[in-house]
Amino acid sequence: MKRLSIEIKWALIFVIAGLIWIFLEKLVGLHSVYIDKHPYYTNLFAIIAVVIYTIALLDKRKNYYGGKMTYKQGFVSGLWITLFVTILTPLSQWINHEIITPQYFENAIEYSVKSELMTQEEAEGYFNMKNYIIQSLIFAPIVGFVTSGIIAFFTKNTNVAEPPTDKYANP
């Protein structure tokens, strides 16, 4: 597990950042009075996600690979982070909807029905713990795969200057 300790650390950081983001959404009213704006602002977390993945892969490159990391090594590291985040997803959804913002589903259902976006039955079928866990178990690996691929491209570094081997290069 030492080989994956950096990935585990960053997966935990990612999940904690997500929970803090949810708490902030609740604090500013995106789960209640401004729930109509929630779909737009919640997607801003993607910026934080990219930053976390970037820092994670730079950490792996520096502290595990000694400053050199191929695309494949970075991509695989990102996939491990994605796996650990996905494993933690049901727990983070539970914390989100049972502890941080237990009224979210009720508010989302009410808003969707009042705004005639869904029927009561459709809203209840969509806004519930089981559906959100299923969605996040699908969404996390897909987005993590894509993010890992993109970030690995930008964090790879195989052209680190080697010290000169020619005795005449540095007299």
C-alpha positions as CSV (number, residue, x, y, z in Angstrom):
1,M,0.0,0.0,0.0
2,K,3.0,2.3,0.4
3,R,3.1,2.4,-3.4
4,L,-0.4,3.9,-3.4
5,S,-0.2,6.1,-0.3
6,I,0.0,9.3,-2.4
7,E,-3.2,8.3,-4.4
8,I,-5.0,7.4,-1.2
9,K,-4.1,10.7,0.4
10,W,-5.3,12.7,-2.6
11,A,-8.5,10.7,-2.9
12,L,-9.3,11.6,0.8
13,I,-8.4,15.2,0.1
14,F,-10.7,15.1,-3.0
15,V,-13.7,13.7,-1.0
16,I,-13.1,16.1,1.9
17,A,-13.0,19.0,-0.5
18,G,-16.2,17.8,-2.1
19,L,-17.9,17.7,1.3
20,I,-16.7,21.2,2.2
21,W,-18.0,22.4,-1.2
22,I,-21.5,20.8,-0.4
23,F,-21.4,22.5,3.0
24,L,-20.7,25.9,1.3
25,E,-23.5,25.3,-1.2
26,K,-25.9,24.7,1.7
27,L,-24.5,27.7,3.6
28,V,-25.2,30.1,0.7
29,G,-28.7,28.7,0.1
30,L,-28.1,26.6,-3.0
31,H,-29.9,23.7,-1.3
32,S,-32.9,25.8,-0.3
33,V,-33.8,29.4,-1.3
34,Y,-31.5,29.4,-4.4
35,I,-32.0,25.8,-5.4
36,D,-32.9,26.9,-8.9
37,K,-29.3,28.0,-9.3
38,H,-27.8,24.9,-7.8
39,P,-27.3,23.0,-11.1
40,Y,-25.1,25.9,-12.4
41,Y,-23.0,26.6,-9.4
42,T,-22.4,23.0,-8.3
43,N,-20.5,22.4,-11.6
44,L,-17.9,25.0,-10.5
45,F,-16.5,22.2,-8.3
46,A,-14.9,20.9,-11.5
47,I,-12.3,23.6,-11.2
48,I,-11.4,22.4,-7.7
49,A,-11.3,18.8,-9.0
50,V,-8.9,19.6,-11.7
51,V,-6.6,21.5,-9.3
52,I,-6.7,18.6,-6.9
53,Y,-5.8,16.1,-9.6
54,T,-3.1,18.3,-10.9
55,I,-1.5,18.8,-7.5
56,A,-1.9,15.0,-6.8
57,L,-0.1,14.0,-10.0
58,L,2.7,16.6,-9.4
59,D,3.1,15.2,-5.9
60,K,3.4,11.7,-7.4
61,R,5.9,12.9,-9.9
62,K,8.1,14.7,-7.4
63,N,7.9,12.4,-4.4
64,Y,7.5,8.9,-5.9
65,Y,9.1,9.2,-9.4
66,G,11.9,11.6,-8.5
67,G,10.8,14.3,-10.8
68,K,10.3,12.2,-13.9
69,M,7.0,10.7,-14.8
70,T,5.7,9.3,-18.0
71,Y,2.2,9.9,-19.3
72,K,1.3,6.3,-18.5
73,Q,2.6,6.6,-14.9
74,G,0.6,9.8,-14.4
75,F,-2.5,8.3,-16.0
76,V,-2.3,5.1,-13.9
77,S,-1.9,7.2,-10.7
78,G,-4.9,9.3,-11.7
79,L,-6.9,6.1,-12.2
80,W,-6.0,4.9,-8.7
81,I,-7.2,8.2,-7.3
82,T,-10.4,7.8,-9.3
83,L,-10.9,4.2,-7.9
84,F,-10.4,5.3,-4.3
85,V,-12.7,8.3,-4.8
86,T,-15.3,6.0,-6.4
87,I,-15.1,3.6,-3.5
88,L,-15.7,6.5,-1.1
89,T,-18.6,7.9,-3.1
90,P,-21.5,6.1,-1.3
91,L,-20.1,7.3,2.1
92,S,-19.7,10.8,0.9
93,Q,-23.2,10.8,-0.6
94,W,-24.5,9.5,2.8
95,I,-22.6,12.2,4.7
96,N,-23.9,14.9,2.2
97,H,-27.5,13.9,2.4
98,E,-27.9,12.7,5.9
99,I,-25.6,15.0,7.9
100,I,-24.8,18.1,5.9
101,T,-28.0,18.8,4.0
102,P,-30.7,16.3,4.9
103,Q,-33.5,18.5,3.4
104,Y,-31.9,18.7,0.0
105,F,-34.0,15.9,-1.6
106,E,-37.2,17.4,-0.2
107,N,-36.3,20.9,-1.5
108,A,-35.3,19.6,-4.9
109,I,-38.5,17.6,-5.3
110,E,-40.6,20.6,-4.3
111,Y,-38.8,23.0,-6.6
112,S,-38.9,20.5,-9.6
113,V,-42.6,20.0,-9.2
114,K,-43.5,23.6,-8.6
115,S,-41.5,24.7,-11.6
116,E,-43.1,22.0,-13.7
117,L,-39.8,20.4,-14.5
118,M,-41.0,17.0,-13.3
119,T,-44.0,15.3,-12.0
120,Q,-44.1,14.4,-8.3
121,E,-43.4,10.8,-9.2
122,E,-40.5,11.7,-11.5
123,A,-38.9,14.0,-9.0
124,E,-39.2,11.4,-6.2
125,G,-37.6,8.8,-8.5
126,Y,-34.8,11.1,-9.3
127,F,-34.0,13.0,-6.0
128,N,-33.3,10.2,-3.6
129,M,-30.3,8.6,-2.0
130,K,-30.3,5.4,-4.0
131,N,-30.4,7.2,-7.3
132,Y,-27.7,9.7,-6.3
133,I,-25.4,6.9,-5.2
134,I,-25.9,5.1,-8.5
135,Q,-25.3,8.3,-10.5
136,S,-22.2,9.1,-8.6
137,L,-20.8,5.5,-8.9
138,I,-21.2,5.9,-12.7
139,F,-20.1,9.6,-13.0
140,A,-17.0,9.4,-10.7
141,P,-15.1,6.8,-12.8
142,I,-16.0,8.3,-16.1
143,V,-15.0,11.8,-15.2
144,G,-12.0,10.6,-13.3
145,F,-10.8,8.6,-16.3
146,V,-11.1,11.6,-18.6
147,T,-9.6,14.0,-16.0
148,S,-6.7,11.6,-15.3
149,G,-5.9,11.4,-19.0
150,I,-5.9,15.1,-19.5
151,I,-4.0,16.0,-16.3
152,A,-1.4,13.2,-16.9
153,F,-0.6,14.8,-20.3
154,F,0.2,18.1,-18.6
155,T,2.1,16.7,-15.6
156,K,4.3,14.2,-17.4
157,N,8.0,15.1,-17.4
158,T,10.5,12.8,-18.9
159,N,12.9,15.5,-20.2
160,V,14.5,16.4,-16.9
161,A,18.0,17.5,-17.5
162,E,20.6,14.9,-16.5
163,P,24.0,16.0,-15.1
164,P,26.6,16.0,-17.8
165,T,28.5,12.8,-18.2
166,D,31.3,14.2,-20.3
167,K,34.2,15.1,-18.1
168,Y,34.9,18.1,-20.3
169,A,31.4,19.6,-20.1
170,N,32.0,21.1,-16.7
171,P,35.7,21.9,-16.2
